[in-house]
Amino acid sequence: MTTPPQTSEIDCLSLLAHKVAPRVFDLSSQQVHVSIRDQMVRAQLLVRDLRQADPQAQCLLIIGMGAAGMSAAMRACEEGFARVHVVDVAAQPFSLFHGVHARHVGPYMYEWPSPFHWDQSYPAHGATPWGDSGHSPLAWKATEPIRATEFGMVLQGSLNQWLLKRSGDKESVPSLHTRVPKAAIKRYLKRFVAAQTQQWQKSRHGPVREQTPTFKVPSGSQPWPSDAHWPSPPESFAPDHIIVAVGMGKEVLNLPGSGRLRTPPFWANDRLKSPITTRQHVVVLGGGDGAMQDALRALTIFEHPVSFIQHMASHPQVSALLDTELPHLLSADRQMRQHGNWSADAQGLGLRMVDQACAAAAKRVAQCAAAQALVVQALRKGSGHVTLLVRERFFGKAYLLNRFVTHLLTESMSAMRTALPTPGTKHTRSMGFTLAFNHEVVKFHKGPRRGFCGTLDVQTPGGHIARIDADLVVVRFGIDKNTVPGLQLVQLTDPSVPGANSRQRTTLKRVELPFVAM
């Protein structure tokens, strides 16, 4: 009797989800779970699976020195890749965060209503089942979300410690090439894809001799850090695989007919917290996380929604009400994520479902007088007003915490307007808030005077055009699909397949990621 050959399984979900061309994997384009933590976990899982699937590979090229790119590079060295090269157009790793005070970052800040969202350390998390099992070459301790610029320094410090330890133990470290021209990166990637595609086509008819084009580091590029205690990176190399980690693309920051009016990018400082905005009409456009975050920052005394929900939970009665709603909200959030894994959901059924669940829970909490009082305390004092205009009939891709807090503010302020005033009570005027769905800006008219932004022509659900005067307009329409870097850098069409569509990608990128890589 012949013994059947033994087979073994390998983890390949990351490979299938992120492969865009032969030996090329994209961590950037059209991702669904895009928190900083998700990017780091995604990068580690891809490298782990790639090492297991191709144990003979020695050289890896990673494009991008953000949280995802550096996580991939550091994990690759730990997994045994002999040569790891990282290139970036910026002057240093994690450049996106440096100098940005307006944004706060935490690996678990948007996991509410899960209880472990209070601790923002990564990856170790004593109050959770994974405890000390989670692994990440980038690690830090924090009790709450921190400003982006501080987060960049934390990542930088973690990277420096890791590099010094690895070099001291005489283990491999990645070669970091900064200030590399974008055109040179794009040109080489296209050559690499063309060569690998050609070899793949020939391999279907028999063995072929692999020929990988060499990447020559352009003049003017600089190694990082310049005072490294290990050999300078080589001027040329031929990678076995390439990982693209170059960001999500450029944001849509302007309005129809707005001319030069542009909103600062999400990862930039703004004036939403300026004292003058408490006397102004701030209009925020968009239905995602960025729009809701900016509306909350302009309206409340808090910098991020975690502080707001902590404030609401500080009162025993309100905390008990929130605890009552948590199982229902968590169930709705889980159902939305699972629905997203298995359906493109062009009609947004999952998003509408979770939005309705948040609105209903917020309305129940908002009936409590103590909750209303806490909301009043959270509002900035002044005569100003914040309007959040959403083109769709419900919020789009967004975290549950942002959805619930926005609905809670809306329902609480609505309940307070309809409640009878208490005799003899003095009220300090607070900023107002309006949330309007199915409203789309069709034109912008620049204001005639300094300090007044302009007037928005807004199409209402009934088809009428309403005019809204705004002192400050914030545009958060998301990413311009024509600027998604991965789709620009990599051509997905297989020339040998008639009628191949280069825009087709698997939906596996929508599968929810674990909280840590283990």
Secondary structure, 3 states (H helix, E strand, C coil): CCCCCCCCCCCCHHHHHHEEECCEEECCCCCCCCCHHHHHHHHHHHHHHHHHHCCCCCEEEEECCCHHHHHHHHHHHHHCCCEEEEECCCCCCCCCCCCCCCCEECCCCCCCCCHHHHCCCECCECCCCCECCCECCCCECCCCCEEHHHHHHHHHHHHHHHHHHHHHCCCCCCEEEECCCHHHHHHHHHHHHHHHHHHHHHHCCCCCCCCCCCEECCCCCEEECCCCCCCCCCCEECCCEEEECCCCCCECCCCCCCCCCCCCCCCCCCCCCCHHHHHCEEEEECCCHHHHHHHHHHHECCCCHHHHHHHHCCCHHHHHHHHHHHHHHHHHHHHHHHHHHHCCCCCCHHHHHHHHHHHHHHHHHHCCHHHHHHHHHHECECCCEEEEECCCCCCCCCCHHHHHHHHHHHHHHHHHHHCCCCCCCCCCCECEEEEECCCEEEEEEECCCCCCCEEEEEECCCCCEEEEEECEEEECCCECHHHCHHHHHCCCCCCCCCCCCCCCCCHHHHCCCCCCEC
